[in-house]
Amino acid sequence: MTLRLGGTTIKSWFQYRCERKTRHEMEMGSEVEKAHRAHNTPPAAWTMAGMEYENRVIARLVADMNVRVIRPAVPHGSNATPRTLSATTLAFLTEDDGQETYAAQVNLGFDQPASCIGGSAALAIGGSIPDLIRRIPSPDGPPRFQVIDIKATRKATSFHRMQVAFYALVLRSILAELGERQVVGEVHPEGAVWHIPEGGSAGDNAPERETFSLVPYANAVVEFCRRTAPRIASRILTAGQDDTFFHVYYKCEQCAYLRSYCGTAIGLGLPPVLPERRDISAVAGLSQESKRALLANGIHTVAQLAQCGSEVGQMDGAGWALSRRGEMLVERARALRDDAILRRPDACTFLMPPRVDVAVYLVADFDPLDDMLVTLGYRIVDETGVRDTVEVLSTSERAQETAALIKIFGRLQADLAKIDAGNAAIGNPDAPGNRYVHIFVYETTEAITLQNAVRRHLDNNIVRTGLLNMIRLFPPDELIPEPELRGMRHLPAAALRSVIEQLFALPVTVAYDLRQVSHALHAQGRISTEYAPEGKFLRPFSSLLSIDVSRELRMQGGDHAHLEKAVGRDVRARLDAMQAITQWLLADNAWHEAQGQMPFLRLDKKPFRFQKSFDPFSMREIDTLRALELLENRAGLLETLVRLANPPQQRREARRAIGPMRMVEPQRIRQLAREWPDGNQSRTVVMKFLVRDMDMPDIRPGTFGLVLSDGATRHLLDQALWPGLSCGLRFAATGEVTLQMHRSVFCGEDFQEMLNRTDPHQWWLDQVFVDVNSPKSLVFLNFLNAQDAS
């Protein structure tokens, strides 16, 4: 059977880098391919929405009297593969009437060899149907043809551009062949992706027209066709043998080959797969590169990985991810092998406090096509009980999203205001009776979803007021004179998934989603309530609402009310599981502390109080600008604090820290502060460090916000210490780091205390938060505010 490359295959490769998926798509329709593809699978909601959006955009072009749109002889979606160009397409490419014309969904794939675009002659060009080709007349020469693809997305990605570049290469080859017999045009040097504009709707028909240079993307496509595609095509794929490489991760849940093929290898569904035969892709957090390295060293199964020790990161070919996360992956493999819950040795987290008197839980689902929320759930748990508010947004009307935000955040602020008033009445944060508050989401993406939802409605006065009130959850540092109020005590929220991942190895497959995590804890008797979705709510690697459900919810017709109620029940079920996990974490932490063991929840918080930096109910426009500037600043700071709350090894894995470093000549360095003369205040001290197994991080000479410390999270989360530990990176190479520190910092109390207590072999270099623009903006806005007030 002839293997073919088409536009969808090209996009798929650059999106997923999956050898198995690409190899199957090369022989789409073969008996082997059909046997491995899930049967009777309807087109995904995203695919259907994309086709509908394309048709609306093209229909709008047709309706425009100033634009001509022609149709090909072979319609989009036909299984026929023409051996030659249709007469309509040939006329479009060769007959120049001086008018701008579009050709819609032209089939360019007619089994010409892939060598025509620089690839292997063993492959053919298959289904290649760009949504539009635009013929642009030229006053002094032949026309240019611009390739356009229409995407129901809000951003053109690199793999979208790769697909357009592939179409352009095929079209260039066709024009070159036609040009041997007659004068024809050339491919325009810019491709285009038309997509849903920011603030627009998937139901609209007026796209944003984004253009880009074809050259870099065409070069990447040619390189793939020349080197990678022939290698993939050479893999044996028969009914009895499959030599293709595959790796399952969270993006694979939409793949047609997951359930009936790859899913079996990792243990999805029944019957269960023994650890001795279960593919290592089942281990959560394993990357594709790490799997390749493990396979090269003979480690194919979960059981084999579970038998490894700390040496797994030093094996031949181990890349950065495996060398840094090897021990964690081994622990997760052991949890899968033994079906056990393992707490990572000496693990602790600064993302969650040990005491929560009032727990707030938020759930948010997002529809990327409509660019708005689908659900918004709120639960508050205190000494009086549990109170829920769940909003299901069954339409794509922005007004419904606005109303949901006002309702949910209005209740949140009202509840927080009562707690604030009660703690204020006590007056002493150390007195009994104060209440501690923490906010929980499960996925960090839910927090981002909420942040973006608020941004979409800043023109609404009520939403804007609520936003300003939420700023008072964590105040600007310059308005807090007391050092003890700074830093980690104002970390207002936690993503439960991140907490679990830091502390425990669980028997979950591929991902730590809420369904799998709650099921593992429930099966071991740790929690009494699990999230157990069924039917259309069940996703293999995520517990957020699928786009298929959100699209069905917003379609006209059908049992709309029934589905809306089902979605609401699903949100409440997730809130139940989140509450159960939180309560178990708090109880387990308290038990460890009662047994004289080190507690693993380390976030130090004070009783909840709103800060009085702003009064959102007497805001003017300049006050609003000040608040929004501070919100941007505090969002960046909060992101940094969350990152610094991770253990040192994890910060190094994220390439945002260097360590552990061994200080060269520590005794000489300690003597400098005592021997340094009082003059010349601008002098700096240079310190050299050696770093074993160092990979170059994202920190470079000139990077702002570097601090030198013992790496302890409790120190890094104290923002008051940052100025006293600041330094600059002078030189960094494999195994060696040179730092420079200003004399005033080096001789300061903070660094000298750190210098005298830190093991010379345990120094760490971290990047903290620096914002050079917000202070300047605030100074200017304060100046304007003063002028306005006078």
Disulfide bonds with the S-S distance in Angstrom:
none
